[in-house]
Amino acid sequence: MFDGTIVALVTPFRDGKVDEKALIDLIDRCMAEGASGFVPCGSTGESATLSHDEHRQVVEVTVKAVAGRRKVIAGTGSNNTQEAIALTRHARAVGADGALLISPYYNKPTQEGIYLHYKAVAEAADLPIIVYNIPGRTASNILPETLARLSGIENIVGVKEASGNLEQIAQVARLCGPDFDLLSGDDALTLPTLAVGGCGVITASANLIPGDMAALCSAWAAGDTGRARAVHQKILPLWNALYLESNPIPIKAALALQGHIAEELRLPLTKMTAQNREKLRLAMKDYGLL
């Protein structure tokens, strides 16, 4: 259902407000360069510091800008199950194609609690759901066996896997089967994830290089493993620079260096340090982006 290069959109701000024009321009550019879908209001989109009104605004602007030409998977996750249900219902009402829900953070639920959380959202909102496993942000890991249980729920259709553990990711592919969308949640693990059964990536770096991320995925899908490997190796130094600090600090700095957005984040995130910004600028220059 969902595959290829799916852009985890930044949320551009200007003077403290959502910059709708910059967001629409970013979406148009990514579509023109081969992106297959978009995730507004994920962690890259600073969902944690968006008000509910802003969250709805960003989802609605994205759905309208995409206008059915690509898939829109709205970030609707929360560590409050009822809030996740409300956000997912809104995404469905405004025309999103799916929802991406991070595993409940801070609460540290058991595997049974994680299962029941997603089951409750799936039953309350008639929308395809992608589970998001990112232990580094949530303090809990969704085990492959739990994902296998979740894959048995009709409208839970895939997972964004950012555990960083390739053995675990391979187990997910084995236990959940080929009809369950396995999407990389780590840009630099896109190729290895594809190799163990993945079908695409939800990627922050595609805000900056949508064409190359699309080329990597399309080369693999076409069976051109050599081309996919070459693109992966080309991007690797840039990925290193784009994750020198917490996402989305560097990707916003990179987009600002190109003049696409204002370099504006919300506390507790802060602008990139001068030393790391220079490393990023040099990486972008070497890549041909500046």
Buried (B, 14 or more C-beta within 10 A) or exposed (E): BBBBBBBBBBBBBEEEEBBBEBBBBBBEBBBEBBBBBBBBBBBBBBBBBBEEEBBBBBBBBBBBBBEEEBBBBBBBBBBEBEEBBBBBBBBBEBBBBBBBBBBBBEBEBEBEBBBEBBBBBBEBBEBBBBBBBBBEBBEBBBBBEBBBBBBEBEBBBBBBBBBBBBEBBBBBBEBBEEEBBBBBBBBBBBBBBBBBBBBBBBBBBBBBBBBBBBBBBBBBBEEBEEBBBBBBEBBEEBBEBBBBBBBBBBBBBBBBBEEBBBBBBEEEBEBBEEEBBEBBBEBBEEBEBE
